[in-house]
Amino acid sequence: MKVYGIKNCDTVKKARKFLEEAGVAYEFHDYKKDGVDGDKLARFVGEFGWEAVLNKRGTTWRRLDEATQEGVTDAKSALEVMIDNPSVIKRPIVEGEAKNFIGFDAVAWEMALELGELK
């Protein structure tokens, strides 16, 4: 399993702690340190939709200029902004053996663990 995110993100910290306490082995990919794989990000956008992968609630999005924000109208433009500004990518994204997950929800992840989907 691979967890994508940013090391200092509070939500990523909670997700990693959850996995560690559950004894789930994973590899961590830090967008800030390891970069963003555009093809992989495009696959996540294809699976979850660009509106789910692009985090418009965070401070990075709010700091972008108005023209950039208004220019995001489809998956292609969203991918360009996310690759240039990795902090606007919803975190974490988990690439699992059986299923992928976006965001951290302890209840959903607990259920996924019980179903064997989170591994």
N, CA and C atoms as an extended XYZ file, in Angstrom:
357
Properties=species:S:1:pos:R:3:atomname:S:1:resname:S:1:resid:I:1 pbc="F F F"
N         0.843       -1.172        0.000 N   MET     1
C         0.000        0.000        0.000 CA  MET     1
C         0.887        1.233        0.000 C   MET     1
N         0.377        2.256       -0.671 N   LYS     2
C         1.124        3.508       -0.739 CA  LYS     2
C         0.203        4.647       -0.332 C   LYS     2
N         0.718        5.519        0.531 N   VAL     3
C        -0.022        6.687        1.007 CA  VAL     3
C         0.640        7.923        0.406 C   VAL     3
N        -0.172        8.737       -0.273 N   TYR     4
C         0.312        9.971       -0.890 CA  TYR     4
C        -0.183       11.163       -0.081 C   TYR     4
N         0.702       12.102        0.150 N   GLY     5
C         0.303       13.289        0.891 CA  GLY     5
C         1.482       14.191        1.169 C   GLY     5
N         1.341       14.976        2.215 N   ILE     6
C         2.389       15.890        2.659 CA  ILE     6
C         2.639       15.598        4.132 C   ILE     6
N         3.890       15.389        4.463 N   LYS     7
C         4.286       14.940        5.803 CA  LYS     7
C         3.692       15.778        6.930 C   LYS     7
N         3.676       17.092        6.780 N   ASN     8
C         3.241       17.964        7.872 CA  ASN     8
C         1.738       18.196        7.926 C   ASN     8
N         0.983       17.622        7.014 N   CYS     9
C        -0.471       17.779        6.997 CA  CYS     9
C        -1.087       17.030        8.182 C   CYS     9
N        -1.937       17.704        8.943 N   ASP    10
C        -2.560       17.081       10.114 CA  ASP    10
C        -3.397       15.863        9.742 C   ASP    10
N        -4.114       15.932        8.638 N   THR    11
C        -4.946       14.799        8.220 CA  THR    11
C        -4.076       13.610        7.833 C   THR    11
N        -2.981       13.870        7.162 N   VAL    12
C        -2.051       12.801        6.803 CA  VAL    12
C        -1.445       12.192        8.069 C   VAL    12
N        -1.116       13.024        9.033 N   LYS    13
C        -0.585       12.513       10.298 CA  LYS    13
C        -1.586       11.579       10.971 C   LYS    13
N        -2.864       11.960       10.987 N   LYS    14
C        -3.905       11.114       11.585 CA  LYS    14
C        -4.030        9.796       10.832 C   LYS    14
N        -3.998        9.871        9.512 N   ALA    15
C        -4.125        8.666        8.691 CA  ALA    15
C        -2.946        7.720        8.919 C   ALA    15
N        -1.758        8.274        8.956 N   ARG    16
C        -0.567        7.441        9.175 CA  ARG    16
C        -0.588        6.810       10.565 C   ARG    16
N        -1.022        7.569       11.555 N   LYS    17
C        -1.119        7.026       12.909 CA  LYS    17
C        -2.137        5.887       12.947 C   LYS    17
N        -3.263        6.079       12.284 N   PHE    18
C        -4.294        5.046       12.213 CA  PHE    18
C        -3.710        3.764       11.626 C   PHE    18
N        -3.022        3.883       10.503 N   LEU    19
C        -2.451        2.709        9.841 CA  LEU    19
C        -1.399        2.038       10.714 C   LEU    19
N        -0.549        2.840       11.347 N   GLU    20
C         0.488        2.275       12.206 CA  GLU    20
C        -0.117        1.544       13.396 C   GLU    20
N        -1.138        2.135       14.015 N   GLU    21
C        -1.784        1.491       15.164 CA  GLU    21
C        -2.526        0.228       14.752 C   GLU    21
N        -2.994        0.178       13.513 N   ALA    22
C        -3.693       -1.002       13.009 CA  ALA    22
C        -2.717       -2.059       12.491 C   ALA    22
N        -1.423       -1.728       12.485 N   GLY    23
C        -0.421       -2.679       12.020 CA  GLY    23
C        -0.398       -2.865       10.510 C   GLY    23
N        -0.848       -1.845        9.782 N   VAL    24
C        -0.889       -1.915        8.321 CA  VAL    24
C         0.410       -1.325        7.764 C   VAL    24
N         1.119       -2.135        6.991 N   ALA    25
C         2.368       -1.677        6.385 CA  ALA    25
C         2.039       -0.799        5.179 C   ALA    25
N         2.797        0.264        5.019 N   TYR    26
C         2.577        1.158        3.889 CA  TYR    26
C         3.861        1.893        3.564 C   TYR    26
N         3.903        2.413        2.354 N   GLU    27
C         4.993        3.286        1.922 CA  GLU    27
C         4.409        4.685        1.830 C   GLU    27
N         5.161        5.693        2.263 N   PHE    28
C         4.669        7.065        2.222 CA  PHE    28
C         5.354        7.835        1.111 C   PHE    28
N         4.555        8.501        0.305 N   HIS    29
C         5.063        9.354       -0.781 CA  HIS    29
C         4.696       10.790       -0.430 C   HIS    29
N         5.721       11.595       -0.142 N   ASP    30
C         5.533       12.994        0.227 CA  ASP    30
C         5.633       13.852       -1.039 C   ASP    30
N         4.524       14.493       -1.402 N   TYR    31
C         4.509       15.317       -2.609 CA  TYR    31
C         5.585       16.406       -2.579 C   TYR    31
N         5.842       16.971       -1.415 N   LYS    32
C         6.826       18.057       -1.302 CA  LYS    32
C         8.248       17.541       -1.546 C   LYS    32
N         8.535       16.356       -1.030 N   LYS    33
C         9.878       15.792       -1.122 CA  LYS    33
C        10.062       14.946       -2.392 C   LYS    33
N         9.054       14.146       -2.720 N   ASP    34
C         9.173       13.167       -3.799 CA  ASP    34
C         8.554       13.607       -5.114 C   ASP    34
N         7.841       14.732       -5.096 N   GLY    35
C         7.223       15.236       -6.315 CA  GLY    35
C         5.877       14.589       -6.609 C   GLY    35
N         5.268       15.035       -7.692 N   VAL    36
C         3.958       14.542       -8.107 CA  VAL    36
C         4.121       13.837       -9.444 C   VAL    36
N         3.677       12.598       -9.509 N   ASP    37
C         3.676       11.837      -10.755 CA  ASP    37
C         2.385       12.194      -11.497 C   ASP    37
N         2.518       12.931      -12.589 N   GLY    38
C         1.355       13.404      -13.327 CA  GLY    38
C         0.462       12.286      -13.819 C   GLY    38
N         1.050       11.176      -14.279 N   ASP    39
C         0.249       10.048      -14.769 CA  ASP    39
C        -0.539        9.407      -13.631 C   ASP    39
N         0.103        9.243      -12.500 N   LYS    40
C        -0.574        8.650      -11.331 CA  LYS    40
C        -1.696        9.574      -10.867 C   LYS    40
N        -1.420       10.870      -10.815 N   LEU    41
C        -2.442       11.836      -10.408 CA  LEU    41
C        -3.617       11.799      -11.383 C   LEU    41
N        -3.327       11.669      -12.665 N   ALA    42
C        -4.394       11.585      -13.671 CA  ALA    42
C        -5.252       10.335      -13.450 C   ALA    42
N        -4.631        9.239      -13.027 N   ARG    43
C        -5.418        8.025      -12.731 CA  ARG    43
C        -6.325        8.251      -11.523 C   ARG    43
N        -5.813        8.942      -10.498 N   PHE    44
C        -6.651        9.245       -9.337 CA  PHE    44
C        -7.810       10.158       -9.736 C   PHE    44
N        -7.530       11.130      -10.590 N   VAL    45
C        -8.589       12.024      -11.077 CA  VAL    45
C        -9.620       11.221      -11.859 C   VAL    45
N        -9.149       10.260      -12.657 N   GLY    46
C       -10.072        9.401      -13.393 CA  GLY    46
C       -10.941        8.559      -12.475 C   GLY    46
N       -10.387        8.116      -11.377 N   GLU    47
C       -11.129        7.276      -10.435 CA  GLU    47
C       -12.079        8.082       -9.545 C   GLU    47
N       -11.581        9.173       -8.980 N   PHE    48
C       -12.353        9.927       -7.993 CA  PHE    48
C       -13.044       11.169       -8.552 C   PHE    48
N       -12.600       11.645       -9.706 N   GLY    49
C       -13.112       12.897      -10.261 CA  GLY    49
C       -12.227       14.053       -9.829 C   GLY    49
N       -12.008       14.997      -10.732 N   TRP    50
C       -11.090       16.100      -10.410 CA  TRP    50
C       -11.610       16.969       -9.283 C   TRP    50
N       -12.945       17.077       -9.155 N   GLU    51
C       -13.510       17.905       -8.094 CA  GLU    51
C       -13.195       17.341       -6.711 C   GLU    51
N       -13.052       16.010       -6.611 N   ALA    52
C       -12.725       15.382       -5.327 CA  ALA    52
C       -11.230       15.469       -5.027 C   ALA    52
N       -10.408       15.382       -6.055 N   VAL    53
C        -8.957       15.373       -5.858 CA  VAL    53
C        -8.414       16.782       -5.621 C   VAL    53
N        -9.038       17.773       -6.212 N   LEU    54
C        -8.618       19.169       -6.026 CA  LEU    54
C        -9.254       19.719       -4.751 C   LEU    54
N        -8.428       20.088       -3.789 N   ASN    55
C        -8.917       20.589       -2.505 CA  ASN    55
C        -9.084       22.103       -2.574 C   ASN    55
N       -10.327       22.532       -2.741 N   LYS    56
C       -10.602       23.969       -2.814 CA  LYS    56
C       -10.846       24.582       -1.438 C   LYS    56
N       -10.769       23.785       -0.395 N   ARG    57
C       -11.022       24.300        0.962 CA  ARG    57
C        -9.754       24.774        1.671 C   ARG    57
N        -8.614       24.381        1.156 N   GLY    58
C        -7.364       24.670        1.847 CA  GLY    58
C        -6.816       26.062        1.578 C   GLY    58
N        -5.824       26.409        2.371 N   THR    59
C        -5.228       27.743        2.255 CA  THR    59
C        -4.457       27.905        0.945 C   THR    59
N        -3.884       26.836        0.442 N   THR    60
C        -3.133       26.951       -0.822 CA  THR    60
C        -4.060       27.378       -1.945 C   THR    60
N        -5.242       26.777       -2.018 N   TRP    61
C        -6.214       27.162       -3.048 CA  TRP    61
C        -6.601       28.636       -2.889 C   TRP    61
N        -6.864       29.034       -1.671 N   ARG    62
C        -7.293       30.420       -1.429 CA  ARG    62
C        -6.189       31.423       -1.766 C   ARG    62
N        -4.937       30.984       -1.692 N   ARG    63
C        -3.816       31.874       -2.008 CA  ARG    63
C        -3.568       32.000       -3.512 C   ARG    63
N        -4.113       31.093       -4.292 N   LEU    64
C        -3.930       31.177       -5.743 CA  LEU    64
C        -4.660       32.407       -6.272 C   LEU    64
N        -4.116       33.007       -7.310 N   ASP    65
C        -4.765       34.192       -7.858 CA  ASP    65
C        -6.112       33.812       -8.493 C   ASP    65
N        -6.959       34.785       -8.590 N   GLU    66
C        -8.326       34.574       -9.067 CA  GLU    66
C        -8.350       33.987      -10.474 C   GLU    66
N        -7.453       34.434      -11.338 N   ALA    67
C        -7.415       33.928      -12.716 CA  ALA    67
C        -7.106       32.433      -12.737 C   ALA    67
N        -6.192       31.992      -11.890 N   THR    68
C        -5.861       30.566      -11.817 CA  THR    68
C        -7.066       29.780      -11.319 C   THR    68
N        -7.692       30.266      -10.253 N   GLN    69
C        -8.868       29.573       -9.717 CA  GLN    69
C        -9.977       29.476      -10.762 C   GLN    69
N       -10.266       30.569      -11.423 N   GLU    70
C       -11.345       30.577      -12.411 CA  GLU    70
C       -10.994       29.757      -13.649 C   GLU    70
N        -9.706       29.537      -13.884 N   GLY    71
C        -9.269       28.747      -15.029 CA  GLY    71
C        -9.425       27.251      -14.848 C   GLY    71
N        -9.733       26.824      -13.631 N   VAL    72
C        -9.922       25.398      -13.369 CA  VAL    72
C       -11.374       25.051      -13.662 C   VAL    72
N       -11.574       24.453      -14.828 N   THR    73
C       -12.938       24.147      -15.272 CA  THR    73
C       -13.120       22.696      -15.684 C   THR    73
N       -12.018       21.947      -15.741 N   ASP    74
C       -12.107       20.549      -16.154 CA  ASP    74
C       -10.904       19.787      -15.607 C   ASP    74
N       -10.848       18.497      -15.905 N   ALA    75
C        -9.777       17.656      -15.373 CA  ALA    75
C        -8.405       18.128      -15.839 C   ALA    75
N        -8.275       18.526      -17.086 N   LYS    76
C        -6.977       18.953      -17.618 CA  LYS    76
C        -6.456       20.182      -16.878 C   LYS    76
N        -7.290       21.187      -16.727 N   SER    77
C        -6.844       22.402      -16.040 CA  SER    77
C        -6.605       22.134      -14.554 C   SER    77
N        -7.405       21.270      -13.954 N   ALA    78
C        -7.203       20.924      -12.546 CA  ALA    78
C        -5.872       20.202      -12.359 C   ALA    78
N        -5.559       19.271      -13.256 N   LEU    79
C        -4.286       18.547      -13.166 CA  LEU    79
C        -3.099       19.500      -13.257 C   LEU    79
N        -3.172       20.458      -14.156 N   GLU    80
C        -2.082       21.421      -14.307 CA  GLU    80
C        -1.848       22.194      -13.007 C   GLU    80
N        -2.930       22.633      -12.378 N   VAL    81
C        -2.807       23.387      -11.127 CA  VAL    81
C        -2.273       22.486      -10.011 C   VAL    81
N        -2.747       21.241       -9.947 N   MET    82
C        -2.297       20.329       -8.894 CA  MET    82
C        -0.828       19.959       -9.050 C   MET    82
N        -0.377       19.784      -10.270 N   ILE    83
C         1.031       19.450      -10.488 CA  ILE    83
C         1.918       20.635      -10.106 C   ILE    83
N         1.471       21.845      -10.433 N   ASP    84
C         2.242       23.046      -10.080 CA  ASP    84
C         2.143       23.408       -8.603 C   ASP    84
N         1.056       22.987       -7.941 N   ASN    85
C         0.794       23.337       -6.533 CA  ASN    85
C         0.343       22.082       -5.783 C   ASN    85
N         1.259       21.161       -5.457 N   PRO    86
C         0.874       19.890       -4.837 CA  PRO    86
C         0.051       20.033       -3.555 C   PRO    86
N         0.145       21.170       -2.886 N   SER    87
C        -0.611       21.348       -1.646 CA  SER    87
C        -2.116       21.443       -1.884 C   SER    87
N        -2.552       21.596       -3.125 N   VAL    88
C        -3.998       21.645       -3.388 CA  VAL    88
C        -4.575       20.260       -3.660 C   VAL    88
N        -3.739       19.237       -3.612 N   ILE    89
C        -4.228       17.870       -3.804 CA  ILE    89
C        -4.832       17.382       -2.491 C   ILE    89
N        -6.036       16.840       -2.564 N   LYS    90
C        -6.716       16.279       -1.386 CA  LYS    90
C        -5.813       15.226       -0.764 C   LYS    90
N        -5.757       15.241        0.560 N   ARG    91
C        -4.862       14.336        1.265 CA  ARG    91
C        -5.574       13.586        2.372 C   ARG    91
N        -5.097       12.386        2.624 N   PRO    92
C        -4.211       11.579        1.801 CA  PRO    92
C        -4.988       10.875        0.685 C   PRO    92
N        -4.239       10.386       -0.277 N   ILE    93
C        -4.771        9.435       -1.248 CA  ILE    93
C        -4.038        8.138       -0.975 C   ILE    93
N        -4.782        7.062       -0.807 N   VAL    94
C        -4.194        5.774       -0.486 CA  VAL    94
C        -4.414        4.832       -1.664 C   VAL    94
N        -3.313        4.287       -2.134 N   GLU    95
C        -3.351        3.311       -3.209 CA  GLU    95
C        -3.188        1.943       -2.555 C   GLU    95
N        -4.289        1.221       -2.444 N   GLY    96
C        -4.265       -0.073       -1.788 CA  GLY    96
C        -4.265       -1.226       -2.773 C   GLY    96
N        -4.103       -2.420       -2.246 N   GLU    97
C        -4.122       -3.612       -3.095 CA  GLU    97
C        -5.518       -3.860       -3.661 C   GLU    97
N        -6.530       -3.702       -2.817 N   ALA    98
C        -7.894       -4.025       -3.228 CA  ALA    98
C        -8.700       -2.797       -3.628 C   ALA    98
N        -8.354       -1.639       -3.069 N   LYS    99
C        -9.169       -0.457       -3.260 CA  LYS    99
C        -8.328        0.785       -2.982 C   LYS    99
N        -8.677        1.894       -3.613 N   ASN   100
C        -8.030        3.173       -3.341 CA  ASN   100
C        -8.973        4.037       -2.503 C   ASN   100
N        -8.387        4.925       -1.722 N   PHE   101
C        -9.155        5.797       -0.844 CA  PHE   101
C        -8.668        7.227       -0.999 C   PHE   101
N        -9.577        8.176       -0.791 N   ILE   102
C        -9.191        9.580       -0.812 CA  ILE   102
C        -9.715       10.231        0.461 C   ILE   102
N        -8.863       10.991        1.126 N   GLY   103
C        -9.239       11.611        2.388 CA  GLY   103
C        -9.156       10.600        3.520 C   GLY   103
N        -9.249       11.096        4.735 N   PHE   104
C        -9.200       10.206        5.899 CA  PHE   104
C       -10.509       10.288        6.660 C   PHE   104
N       -11.116        9.130        6.838 N   ASP   105
C       -12.341        8.985        7.621 CA  ASP   105
C       -12.136        7.737        8.471 C   ASP   105
N       -11.898        7.921        9.766 N   ALA   106
C       -11.553        6.807       10.647 CA  ALA   106
C       -12.615        5.702       10.619 C   ALA   106
N       -13.886        6.065       10.600 N   VAL   107
C       -14.953        5.057       10.597 CA  VAL   107
C       -14.920        4.253        9.298 C   VAL   107
N       -14.809        4.942        8.177 N   ALA   108
C       -14.759        4.253        6.879 CA  ALA   108
C       -13.518        3.376        6.782 C   ALA   108
N       -12.390        3.876        7.271 N   TRP   109
C       -11.166        3.095        7.209 CA  TRP   109
C       -11.253        1.870        8.129 C   TRP   109
N       -11.899        2.015        9.277 N   GLU   110
C       -12.082        0.876       10.189 CA  GLU   110
C       -12.912       -0.201        9.500 C   GLU   110
N       -13.968        0.220        8.840 N   MET   111
C       -14.801       -0.743        8.100 CA  MET   111
C       -14.007       -1.391        6.970 C   MET   111
N       -13.213       -0.621        6.276 N   ALA   112
C       -12.400       -1.141        5.189 CA  ALA   112
C       -11.382       -2.154        5.710 C   ALA   112
N       -10.834       -1.890        6.877 N   LEU   113
C        -9.909       -2.851        7.505 CA  LEU   113
C       -10.614       -4.168        7.775 C   LEU   113
N       -11.826       -4.081        8.338 N   GLU   114
C       -12.596       -5.286        8.649 CA  GLU   114
C       -12.944       -6.078        7.400 C   GLU   114
N       -13.169       -5.372        6.293 N   LEU   115
C       -13.523       -6.024        5.028 CA  LEU   115
C       -12.296       -6.460        4.241 C   LEU   115
N       -11.111       -6.118        4.740 N   GLY   116
C        -9.882       -6.478        4.048 CA  GLY   116
C        -9.576       -5.607        2.854 C   GLY   116
N       -10.231       -4.456        2.769 N   GLU   117
C       -10.009       -3.546        1.648 CA  GLU   117
C        -8.840       -2.597        1.869 C   GLU   117
N        -8.473       -2.418        3.099 N   LEU   118
C        -7.395       -1.490        3.431 CA  LEU   118
C        -6.157       -2.303        3.777 C   LEU   118
N        -5.379       -2.582        2.735 N   LYS   119
C        -4.141       -3.359        2.938 CA  LYS   119
C        -3.198       -3.096        1.797 C   LYS   119
